[in-house]
Amino acid sequence: MLIAHCEDVARNQGSKAIHVIGNPHAKDFYSAVGFNLVGTTQTRFGIGLLFCRSLELLSCKV
């Protein structure tokens, strides 16, 4: 429900995608709710996974 709410808010504000930097332990969660893994980044806590979930029919772009 939280992801659906975030999608609604983002769409209402004109966003075309939701981007998340996630903990590697959360990879399965983000994949299960429709996010695509698009890369990695260094955070102060270690490596973060970059996820994107398109709010349109087009795929996410990095």
Backbone as a chain_set.jsonl record, in Angstrom:
{"seq": "MLIAHCEDVARNQGSKAIHVIGNPHAKDFYSAVGFNLVGTTQTRFGIGLLFCRSLELLSCKV", "coords": {"N": [[0.821, -1.193, 0.0], [2.033, 1.19, 0.671], [3.828, 1.665, -1.459], [2.0, 1.933, -3.588], [0.658, 4.246, -2.75], [2.787, 6.106, -2.855], [3.259, 6.038, -5.609], [0.838, 7.165, -6.568], [0.978, 9.778, -5.472], [3.339, 10.692, -6.713], [2.62, 10.519, -9.473], [0.488, 12.389, -9.502], [1.918, 14.694, -9.126], [3.197, 14.928, -11.474], [5.373, 13.293, -12.034], [7.369, 10.889, -13.803], [8.578, 8.577, -13.087], [9.678, 6.572, -10.285], [12.462, 6.715, -8.235], [14.785, 4.883, -6.31], [17.228, 4.506, -3.781], [18.412, 1.68, -2.529], [19.053, -0.612, 0.177], [21.197, -3.429, -0.193], [20.081, -5.702, 1.021], [17.398, -5.334, 0.679], [16.779, -5.902, -1.896], [15.178, -8.027, -3.013], [12.63, -7.272, -2.095], [12.151, -4.749, -3.397], [12.283, -5.588, -6.064], [10.11, -7.347, -6.099], [7.958, -5.599, -5.874], [7.914, -4.317, -8.253], [10.077, -2.693, -9.061], [12.968, -1.942, -11.046], [16.315, -2.962, -11.09], [18.851, -0.721, -11.674], [21.455, 0.051, -11.335], [24.327, 0.821, -9.238], [25.462, 2.629, -6.321], [27.726, 4.479, -4.269], [27.202, 4.867, -0.841], [27.105, 6.475, 2.402], [26.792, 4.352, 4.018], [27.723, 2.195, 2.696], [27.612, 0.158, -0.289], [24.907, 1.069, -2.323], [21.9, 0.098, -3.915], [20.551, 1.068, -6.996], [17.315, 1.676, -7.907], [14.5, 1.726, -10.142], [11.183, 2.562, -10.891], [8.949, 2.714, -13.357], [6.379, 5.038, -14.113], [4.99, 5.158, -16.33], [4.335, 3.749, -19.603], [6.753, 3.444, -20.816], [10.121, 2.276, -20.33], [12.351, 2.641, -17.473], [15.029, 5.007, -17.452], [18.506, 5.44, -17.068]], "CA": [[0.0, 0.0, 0.0], [2.911, 2.351, 0.697], [4.324, 1.888, -2.822], [0.871, 2.438, -4.372], [0.449, 5.63, -2.326], [3.887, 6.898, -3.419], [2.987, 6.152, -7.052], [-0.254, 8.129, -6.758], [1.496, 11.115, -5.179], [4.298, 11.041, -7.765], [1.863, 10.78, -10.707], [-0.261, 13.638, -9.339], [2.871, 15.79, -9.204], [3.759, 14.932, -12.817], [6.569, 12.452, -12.165], [7.278, 9.797, -14.76], [9.201, 7.392, -12.494], [10.129, 6.647, -8.893], [13.822, 6.212, -8.089], [15.09, 4.531, -4.921], [18.519, 3.908, -3.434], [18.051, 0.674, -1.54], [20.011, -1.504, 0.803], [21.235, -4.706, -0.899], [19.196, -6.673, 1.665], [16.024, -5.048, 0.264], [16.683, -6.144, -3.34], [14.019, -8.865, -3.329], [11.422, -6.495, -1.868], [11.94, -3.778, -4.48], [11.985, -6.35, -7.286], [8.763, -7.908, -5.972], [6.938, -4.558, -6.031], [7.967, -3.758, -9.598], [11.232, -1.848, -9.366], [14.055, -2.54, -11.814], [17.653, -2.598, -10.651], [19.479, -0.009, -12.788], [22.855, 0.35, -11.06], [24.751, 0.906, -7.84], [26.102, 3.881, -5.934], [28.34, 4.441, -2.946], [26.555, 5.699, 0.178], [27.911, 6.481, 3.628], [26.585, 3.06, 4.674], [28.236, 1.146, 1.807], [27.022, 0.14, -1.627], [23.453, 1.155, -2.438], [21.358, -0.338, -5.197], [19.676, 2.059, -7.625], [16.114, 1.07, -8.477], [13.582, 2.627, -10.814], [9.873, 2.026, -11.255], [8.323, 3.637, -14.29], [4.968, 5.331, -13.927], [4.484, 5.208, -17.707], [4.559, 2.504, -20.33], [8.164, 3.379, -21.2], [10.977, 1.773, -19.263], [13.176, 3.615, -16.775], [16.324, 5.3, -18.043], [19.502, 5.868, -16.092]], "C": [[0.868, 1.261, 0.0], [3.431, 2.677, -0.7], [3.205, 2.47, -3.692], [0.587, 3.902, -4.022], [1.528, 6.537, -2.922], [3.71, 7.079, -4.924], [1.916, 7.205, -7.322], [0.229, 9.563, -6.538], [2.436, 11.565, -6.295], [3.59, 11.353, -9.081], [1.123, 12.123, -10.638], [0.639, 14.868, -9.415], [3.591, 15.819, -10.552], [5.007, 14.096, -13.014], [6.316, 11.302, -13.131], [7.872, 8.5, -14.216], [9.509, 7.662, -11.025], [11.508, 6.01, -8.847], [14.105, 5.989, -6.613], [16.541, 4.087, -4.843], [18.226, 2.97, -2.28], [19.235, -0.094, -1.003], [20.025, -2.822, 0.03], [20.326, -5.783, -0.284], [17.736, -6.484, 1.25], [15.793, -5.332, -1.224], [15.436, -6.944, -3.705], [12.699, -8.114, -3.139], [11.151, -5.561, -3.037], [11.637, -4.476, -5.799], [10.549, -6.866, -7.257], [7.664, -6.868, -6.173], [7.13, -3.758, -7.325], [9.105, -2.822, -9.931], [12.258, -2.642, -10.159], [15.377, -2.047, -11.25], [18.371, -1.964, -11.833], [20.933, 0.356, -12.529], [23.152, 0.321, -9.577], [25.366, 2.279, -7.594], [26.712, 3.696, -4.557], [27.555, 5.367, -2.021], [27.44, 5.692, 1.417], [27.781, 5.165, 4.391], [27.157, 1.902, 3.858], [27.559, 1.243, 0.447], [25.505, 0.19, -1.531], [23.033, 0.712, -3.828], [20.398, 0.725, -5.722], [18.527, 1.337, -8.313], [15.27, 2.147, -9.141], [12.286, 1.871, -11.102], [9.179, 3.067, -12.111], [6.854, 3.818, -13.944], [4.274, 5.479, -15.275], [4.727, 3.854, -18.355], [6.02, 2.337, -20.736], [9.004, 2.898, -20.027], [11.795, 2.904, -18.645], [14.51, 3.781, -17.5], [17.256, 5.801, -16.95], [20.076, 7.194, -16.513]], "O": [[0.498, 2.275, -0.591], [3.47, 3.846, -1.086], [3.444, 3.406, -4.455], [0.305, 4.707, -4.91], [1.221, 7.612, -3.437], [3.982, 8.156, -5.456], [2.076, 8.042, -8.211], [-0.078, 10.455, -7.329], [2.337, 12.697, -6.77], [3.917, 12.341, -9.738], [1.132, 12.895, -11.597], [0.172, 15.962, -9.734], [4.49, 16.635, -10.758], [5.642, 14.181, -14.065], [5.194, 10.811, -13.256], [7.692, 7.439, -14.814], [9.59, 8.808, -10.584], [11.708, 4.905, -9.352], [13.719, 6.796, -5.767], [17.031, 3.38, -5.723], [17.841, 3.401, -1.193], [20.278, -0.208, -1.648], [18.962, -3.296, -0.372], [19.857, -6.674, -0.992], [16.921, -7.385, 1.449], [14.722, -5.032, -1.75], [14.711, -6.564, -4.625], [11.762, -8.289, -3.918], [10.06, -5.57, -3.606], [10.81, -3.993, -6.573], [9.852, -6.829, -8.271], [6.56, -7.21, -6.596], [6.583, -2.666, -7.477], [9.097, -2.208, -10.998], [12.404, -3.851, -9.977], [15.54, -0.859, -10.967], [18.495, -2.589, -12.886], [21.589, 0.914, -13.408], [22.345, -0.138, -8.769], [25.738, 2.99, -8.527], [26.266, 2.856, -3.775], [27.274, 6.512, -2.373], [28.431, 4.962, 1.462], [28.563, 4.891, 5.302], [27.083, 0.751, 4.286], [27.005, 2.281, 0.085], [24.893, -0.55, -0.76], [23.75, 0.938, -4.802], [19.542, 1.22, -4.988], [18.737, 0.497, -9.188], [15.313, 3.317, -8.762], [12.297, 0.706, -11.5], [8.862, 4.162, -11.648], [6.174, 2.876, -13.537], [3.112, 5.878, -15.345], [5.258, 2.935, -17.73], [6.475, 1.218, -20.974], [8.636, 3.092, -18.869], [11.916, 3.985, -19.222], [15.047, 2.836, -18.078], [16.837, 6.499, -16.027], [20.94, 7.739, -15.826]]}, "num_chains": 1, "name": "protein.A"}
